[in-house]
């Protein structure tokens, strides 16, 4: 998996709209999730967001999902290269 991530080539230009991947570890995820919810309404006007919240916060955030805001509880580590791309 690490090799697959390291082999991802940088894009020449961002997608339209550009995508922001948001994730945090167990200790920082609550703070990150709270801050994302504060700024998410303005971000989704310009960007596509993929937000990995963690299992314990997913229930309180999932209802905010929309066309440019995808909310996931977790991601299988073997699938991470897909999200980095």
C-alpha positions, 0 to 999 in steps of 0.5 A, spaced: 500 500 500 505 504 501 508 503 494 502 504 491 501 511 495 508 513 493 507 511 486 501 516 485 504 522 480 502 529 482 496 532 477 498 537 472 492 541 475 487 540 480 480 537 478 474 541 477 472 542 482 478 541 486 478 535 491 480 536 499 481 530 503 480 531 510 482 526 515 485 526 522 487 521 527 483 518 534 486 524 538 485 530 533 479 528 529 474 531 534 477 538 533 478 537 526 471 535 525 468 540 529 472 545 525 470 542 518 463 543 519 464 550 521 467 552 514 464 546 510 458 551 507 463 555 504 468 550 502 463 546 498 461 552 493 468 551 490 471 545 492 469 537 493 470 535 500 471 527 502 471 527 510 473 521 513 470 522 520 472 516 524 467 511 527 465 515 533 463 522 530 460 519 523 453 519 526 453 526 528 456 529 521 453 524 516 447 528 515 451 534 513 453 530 506 451 533 500 453 533 492 460 536 494 461 533 501 462 526 502 462 523 509 465 517 511 466 513 517 473 510 515 476 507 509 480 500 509 487 502 509 488 498 502 483 503 499 487 509 501 491 510 494 484 511 491 483 517 495 489 520 495 489 520 487 
